[in-house]
Amino acid sequence: GQTGPTPVDEEIAAYLRKNGKAVVLAVNKVDDPRVHAGMAGEFHRLGLGEPHEVSAAHARGIEDLADQLIALLPQAPVIEEPKEGEEQPEDDRVRVAIVGRPNVGKSTLVNALLGKKRLITSDVAGTTRDPIDSQLTFREQRFVLTDTAGIRRKATLSHRVEQFAVVAALKAIDRSDVAVLVMDATEPMVDQDARIAGIAEEKGSGLVIVVNKWDLVKKTPGKEEAFRDELKYALKFVAYAPVIYTSALTGSKVEKVLELSADLAAQRAYRAPTPQLNKLL
């Protein structure tokens, strides 16, 4: 709002006019209506309808803008609840939560599994903020992969947004059939890895441990065996969990993540017939 329409604004407006979709024009940084009155008037020439004056910094005009957006949204589909006595249709999808510390390669692993670069990856920790669901079918089994934010120790959670991201990651574990704990083979194990494994065990999810960046470790003599020993000792309380040594960047052994997740989900859903259970007891 304080600069007026720029050439880039006009280019975007021209594209949106041709696009044929509903557009709401928000003019930001109109912080003080006494000082900045009428600033939005110049934006009429963009041809995108009435400009809405807002101040994101001071939350001014945001509610009116939200009302305008809601009015343009399509009606949500009506989902009929099953009648009494009717069974809900079973969801045969295996829900897999990809969890771990920041910057261990969770998004890169999901991209490798999807076979396309859908998620943003970066060397900077904290790229992923919100859980992101992706669906795929592997060997006739449907999966929902949930890429989550890196789970840090509480002491290092300095930003409120990051706190919400971690809570969302924990909820993703809660609703998953299988939690895939991703670790970085190039870094020493820390208590946080064990804590995350403990959360998955506590919530009753299946657990697969994925040691990522294994291609880098194999280049260093002796480091491979040392890491295996360290992992076995630090996570001995979840010794039942299968371990996959992989490289999300090269795609080495990434399909094993889906194979084992499907097996664990089937084991988790298994119900023993009464005679079989009696025989076992």
C-alpha positions in Angstrom: 0.0 0.0 0.0 2.8 2.4 0.7 4.4 2.0 -2.7 1.3 1.9 -4.9 0.9 -0.6 -7.8 4.2 -1.7 -9.2 4.8 -3.1 -12.7 5.1 -6.6 -11.2 1.7 -6.1 -9.5 0.2 -5.2 -12.9 1.7 -8.3 -14.5 0.2 -10.5 -11.8 -3.1 -8.8 -12.1 -3.2 -9.3 -15.9 -2.5 -13.0 -15.4 -5.2 -13.3 -12.7 -7.8 -11.6 -14.9 -7.2 -14.1 -17.6 -7.2 -17.0 -15.1 -10.9 -16.8 -14.5 -10.7 -17.6 -10.8 -12.2 -15.5 -8.0 -9.7 -12.9 -6.8 -9.6 -10.9 -3.5 -7.3 -7.8 -3.7 -5.7 -7.0 -0.3 -3.6 -3.8 0.1 -1.3 -4.3 3.0 0.6 -1.8 5.2 -2.3 0.6 5.6 -1.3 0.9 9.2 -2.9 4.1 10.3 -6.1 5.1 8.4 -5.7 8.7 9.4 -2.3 8.9 7.7 -2.8 6.4 4.9 -6.4 7.1 4.0 -7.2 6.6 0.4 -3.9 4.8 -0.3 -5.8 1.8 -1.7 -7.6 3.8 -4.3 -4.7 3.6 -6.8 -5.1 -0.2 -6.9 -8.5 0.1 -8.7 -6.7 0.3 -11.9 -5.5 -3.3 -11.6 -9.1 -4.3 -12.5 -9.4 -6.9 -9.6 -12.4 -5.3 -7.9 -12.6 -3.4 -4.6 -9.2 -3.2 -2.8 -9.4 -4.3 0.9 -7.2 -2.1 3.1 -5.4 -4.2 5.7 -2.4 -4.0 8.1 -1.0 -7.4 8.7 1.4 -6.0 11.4 -1.5 -4.6 13.4 -4.2 -7.1 12.4 -6.3 -4.3 11.0 -9.0 -5.3 8.5 -8.0 -9.0 8.6 -11.5 -10.2 9.8 -13.2 -8.4 7.0 -10.8 -9.9 4.5 -11.4 -13.4 6.0 -15.1 -12.9 5.6 -14.6 -12.0 1.9 -12.5 -15.1 1.4 -15.0 -17.4 3.1 -17.9 -16.0 1.0 -16.0 -17.1 -2.2 -15.2 -20.6 -1.0 -17.2 -23.5 -2.4 -19.6 -25.3 -0.1 -18.1 -28.2 1.8 -19.4 -31.6 0.7 -21.9 -33.1 3.1 -20.5 -36.3 4.6 -23.3 -38.5 5.8 -22.7 -40.3 9.0 -23.4 -44.0 9.0 -26.8 -44.9 10.4 -27.0 -46.8 13.6 -26.1 -50.4 13.1 -24.2 -49.6 9.8 -20.5 -50.2 9.7 -18.2 -47.5 8.6 -16.3 -48.3 5.4 -12.8 -49.4 6.2 -9.8 -47.3 5.1 -7.3 -49.7 3.6 -4.6 -47.0 3.4 -1.5 -47.4 5.5 -0.8 -44.1 7.2 3.0 -43.6 7.7 4.4 -40.6 9.7 7.9 -39.6 8.7 9.5 -38.3 11.9 12.9 -37.3 13.3 15.1 -34.5 14.3 15.5 -31.4 12.0 17.6 -31.7 8.8 18.0 -35.5 8.8 16.4 -35.9 5.3 12.7 -36.6 6.0 11.4 -34.5 3.1 14.1 -35.9 0.8 13.0 -39.4 1.8 9.3 -38.7 1.0 10.4 -37.2 -2.4 12.3 -40.4 -3.2 9.3 -42.5 -2.3 7.0 -40.4 -4.4 9.4 -40.4 -7.3 9.1 -36.7 -7.7 10.3 -33.5 -6.0 7.1 -32.4 -4.3 8.5 -31.2 -1.0 11.0 -28.4 -0.5 14.3 -29.7 0.9 17.2 -27.6 2.2 20.4 -27.8 4.3 18.8 -25.3 6.6 17.0 -27.0 9.5 13.3 -26.3 9.9 12.2 -26.1 6.3 9.1 -28.2 7.0 6.7 -26.5 9.4 3.3 -28.2 8.8 2.6 -31.9 8.4 2.2 -32.6 4.7 0.2 -35.6 3.5 1.1 -37.4 0.2 -0.7 -40.4 -1.3 0.8 -43.1 -3.4 0.2 -46.7 -4.3 3.0 -49.3 -4.1 2.4 -52.9 -5.1 -1.3 -52.4 -5.0 -1.2 -51.1 -1.4 -2.2 -47.5 -0.9 -0.2 -45.3 1.5 -0.5 -41.9 3.0 2.9 -40.4 3.9 3.0 -37.6 6.3 6.1 -35.5 6.3 6.5 -33.7 9.7 8.5 -30.9 11.1 11.8 -31.9 12.9 11.2 -32.6 16.6 13.7 -30.7 18.7 14.2 -30.7 22.5 11.9 -28.4 24.4 14.9 -26.2 25.4 15.6 -25.3 21.8 12.1 -24.4 20.8 12.5 -20.7 20.7 9.8 -19.8 18.2 6.1 -20.3 18.9 5.4 -21.4 15.3 8.0 -24.2 15.7 6.3 -25.3 19.0 3.0 -25.7 17.1 4.8 -27.6 14.3 6.2 -30.1 16.8 2.8 -30.6 18.4 1.4 -31.3 14.9 4.2 -33.8 14.3 3.4 -35.7 17.6 -0.3 -35.8 16.5 0.8 -37.2 13.2 2.4 -40.1 15.1 -0.7 -40.6 17.1 -2.9 -41.1 14.0 -0.4 -43.2 12.0 -0.2 -46.9 11.6 3.6 -46.8 11.3 6.1 -44.2 12.4 9.3 -44.0 10.4 12.1 -42.6 12.5 14.7 -41.0 10.2 18.2 -40.6 11.5 21.3 -39.0 10.0 24.2 -41.5 9.7 26.8 -38.7 9.5 25.8 -37.4 13.0 26.3 -39.0 16.4 23.1 -40.3 18.0 21.6 -38.1 20.6 18.9 -38.7 23.4 16.3 -37.0 21.2 16.4 -39.9 18.7 15.6 -42.3 21.6 12.9 -40.0 22.8 11.1 -39.9 19.5 11.3 -43.7 19.3 9.8 -43.9 22.8 6.9 -41.6 21.7 6.1 -44.0 18.8 6.2 -47.0 21.1 4.1 -45.3 23.7 1.4 -44.3 21.2 1.2 -47.9 19.9 2.4 -47.2 16.3 4.5 -49.6 14.3 8.1 -48.4 14.2 10.6 -48.5 11.4 14.1 -47.0 11.9 15.6 -45.4 8.8 19.3 -44.5 8.9 19.7 -42.0 6.1 22.8 -40.7 4.3 24.4 -44.2 4.6 26.3 -43.7 1.3 28.4 -41.0 3.1 29.2 -43.3 6.0 30.3 -46.2 3.9 33.1 -44.1 2.5 34.7 -43.9 6.0 36.5 -47.1 7.2 35.2 -48.3 10.6 32.4 -45.8 10.9 29.8 -48.1 9.5 30.3 -50.8 12.2 30.7 -48.1 15.0 27.3 -46.6 14.0 25.6 -50.0 14.0 26.9 -50.7 17.5 25.9 -47.3 18.8 22.4 -47.7 17.4 21.9 -51.1 18.9 22.9 -49.8 22.3 21.0 -46.5 22.3 17.7 -48.0 21.0 17.8 -51.4 22.7 14.4 -50.8 24.2 12.9 -50.9 20.7 15.2 -53.8 19.5 12.1 -55.3 17.7 12.0 -52.4 15.2 13.4 -53.2 11.8 16.3 -50.9 10.7 16.9 -49.8 7.1 20.3 -48.3 6.1 19.5 -46.1 3.1 20.3 -43.0 1.1 17.2 -40.9 0.2 19.3 -38.8 -2.1 20.4 -41.8 -4.3 17.2 -43.8 -3.7 19.1 -46.7 -2.3 16.7 -49.2 -0.5 14.0 -46.5 0.0 11.3 -49.0 -1.2 12.1 -51.1 1.8 10.4 -48.4 3.9 7.1 -49.1 2.2 7.5 -52.8 2.2 8.1 -52.9 6.0 5.4 -50.3 6.7 2.9 -52.5 5.0 4.0 -55.6 6.9 3.9 -53.8 10.2 0.4 -52.3 9.5 -0.9 -55.8 8.7 0.6 -57.1 12.0 -0.8 -54.2 13.9 -4.3 -54.9 12.5 -4.1 -58.7 12.9 -6.8 -60.3 15.0 -6.3 -63.9 16.2 -9.2 -66.3 15.9 -10.3 -67.6 19.3 -9.1 -71.2 18.8 -5.7 -70.0 17.8 -5.4 -67.7 20.8 -6.6 -70.5 23.2 -4.0 -72.9 21.7 -1.3 -70.3 22.2 -2.3 -69.7 25.8 
